[in-house]
Structure formats: C-alpha cells, structure tokens
Amino acid sequence: MQYVWQHRLWLPGDMRTVDGEYVEVLDPGLLNSDAGPDFFNAKIRIGANLWAGNVEIHVRASDWMRHGHASDPAYDTVILHVVENSDCRVTRPDGKTIPQIVMSCARDFSRSYDEMVNNPSAGLACAGEIPSLPDIYITDWITALAFERLYAKADRIDELVRRLGGNWREAIYVTLARALGFHTNSDPFERLALATPLSRLLHHQGNLDTIEGTLLGQAGLLPEIDDTNAGKRAARLAAEHKFMCAKYGFRPLQNPGWRMARMRPYNFPQRRISLLAAMIADGFQLSHRIFSVNTADEARELFRPNPGALGGNAVNILIINVVVPVIYAYGRFIGDDAMTERAVDILHGLPAEQNNVIRLFEECGIPCRDAFTGQALIELRRNYCEPRKCLYCRLGHRFLARKALRR
C-alpha cells in the first residue's frame, strides 16, 4: 500500500473519501522509514480544501487504535488516513474526524505483484513482458545497473586500500587473487592473499619455487610427497613454505573451503595459484602498468606474459573484475574524471562474458553486445531477479504500474 501511494498507482476515480468527497493528491509526501506517520509533508485537496500535512496508511482503519496512534501527538498532523478496509472512523484528540479513503486498487496491485514474484519459471519472472517495453526504458536501466555494479566493485577496492593502510599495490594483489577464484573460489583466494602479504613475497622476487610453495602451503594445497621427480619438487615447495612461515610468521588458512567438484583441471585453484606466483616472481608488474591502460587491447597485454595459462574469456573476466574497477577506483580517489571515463570505455570495448545469465536475457529479447551491458545484466539478475526485488527494478516497476493503471 505504501508503494502504491508513493508512486501514485491509482486511477483518478478511485480517490474519494468514505464520505464521498473528491481527493486530489498534489504531492504524496516523503516516505518515512522511522517512527511516526508513513508519509511526511503531503499536499492534498479534499473537496474544496487544500491540506498540507502527513499521511498514515493501514490495512484496517482500526489499526489506528491498535497501534496506539490515538494517544500519540506525532499523529495529530495526519491529514488523510489511507486504508484497505474501512472498519471504523478515526478522530484527532479534539474529536474531529480524520478524512479517510479506501485504497481498493492495492488488492489488484498486490495480486499482480504476487503473480510476478511467485512465477515458478526458472528464467525471468517478467520474461513475457520484456518485449513490450520501449528500448529507452531498458537502455536507461542497463546504464544505471552497469554503474551500480562498477561502484560496488570500486567501493570494495576502496575498503581494501583502507584496510591495508593505503597500500594500493597490496589492494591490487588481493583484488587479482579474488578474481582468479572466478566466483567459485573467490573467497578462499582473497583470504589466501590477505594471509600472505605481497610485500613479503616480493622480497623473494625471481624465486618462483619460494613464492609458489608459500602460496600453495598457505592454501593447504601442497602436493603429496613421494619418490618421483614430482615428489621431489613437492618436497622442495613444502620446505620453502616452512622456511617462509618461520621467517615471517605466516599461518596457513584454516578450513579454506576450496571447491573443485565438477571443475575442469585448468580451473583448479592450484593452477590459478601457480599463475599468481609466476606474476609475483616476475615483480608483479601489473600493479604498475595497470594505471596506464587505455584500451581493452592494452588491458589484455597485462596478462600476455602467461601464454596458455588463461583463455580469452578468462582474461576478459580478469579485466572486468580487476583492471576496470582498479582504474575507476583510483581515478575516483585522485579526482581524475578522465581516468574513470577511461575505465568505462574499456568495458564498452570488451565482449560480454559468456555465461548463463547473459544467455537468459538474450533469449528474452535483451541483446548483450559488450561487457558494459553484460555487467548490468549480471547485476540485474543477481541483485534484483533472484531475490525477486521486482518493486525495486525499473522494469518490474514499469510492468506493475502499467497493470495497475489499466484496470
């Protein structure tokens, strides 16, 4: 009912008091999330009189008494009581009746909303409605969602920089490690990086066995030791880890939670850790070069020294989740608008990720031509469609409002 009132989802003929007076809502007021009436500073014409004040909304009019509003001075300025069931009249302390209207349209809106959010389809709840929308509504929402996702990633990097004492290099290292988890193992990779500071590892720059052994040991993923050549290398890596723990006080992760079921071998965390170790052994040049990247092709060059380790789609995902948000976050940090715009341009220059979310929207008629749109669709799916936040989605709001106003 608050949503219907806030967004004026009623027909003019619905708006009459229980006494038959015509009601015109000039301003529904501001939604109040704290104690007190539901909407502040509304402007409403009731009959020939113009009122300015607050609006209270209840399912039943008698809730006014049940909630103790009759004895609460905060409700003395209520100019309109909006209800679904008018089972009584309510008055102010001076005995004057508060104008009351029945919002019958809320039931129809609630029914439409329930049909949408409880749609058993495994796809999109609003899939049947999307083709009817003008492109401008979809384009505007796509743009807002893409920036919403980019802001969230940049905010995460800002928080890392603060947590790491303003050290951008360490923050980039942790961000890259998390991205190498490719969603499935993102959290364990981040914990690994935080437990094994880059500054310590770079003291052994050029010594791949030391760095790789340390990271694998910290991750609890050192291979088993046997009598073969592979076993001899495993023993060497284990010895390097033991040495680094003694030198720097490293503590291996407890219950890291690595997930490897139904995963292709080249996606195993051991492979990704070896890649990270190779980048660190080479001086972790990415942390310096990343800020001078101008295009998607230049971003790909950051990962070029590791041929065969990552496929094209994997590199694009790292650019989306590391290069772009780092550039955006740093540009925002130093107040360089050109740098933040460059980050967005890189997204526009990348192809979209190849995943089920993108395919789902494309099947419903929303094309995805670049990573900027792809990020928006992932944001829409993860944070609006899956939790069924249709009321907060501009497309869902448009569909529901259209149904409400076509009664």
Buried (B, 14 or more C-beta within 10 A) or exposed (E): BBBBBBBEBBEEEBBBBBEEBEBEBEEBBEEBEEEBBBBBBBBBBBBEEEBEBBBBBBEBBBBBEEEEBEEEEEBBBBBBBBBBBBEEBBEEEEEEEBBBBBBEBBEBBBEBBEEBBEBEEEEBBBBEBBEEBEEEBBEEBBEBBBBBBBBEBBEBBBEBBEEBEEBBBBBBBBBBBBBBBBEBBBBBBBBBBBBBBBEBBBEBBEBBBBBBBBBBBBBBBBBEBEEEEEEEBBBBBBBBBBBBBEEBEBEBBEEBEBEBEEBEEEBBBBBBBBBBBBBBBBEBEBBEBBBEBEEBEBBBEBBEEBEEBBEEEBBBBBBBBBBBBBBBBBBBBEEBEEBBEBBBBBBEBBBBBEBEBBEBBEEBEBEBEBBBBBBBBBBBBEBBBEEBEBBEBBBBBBBBBBBBEEE
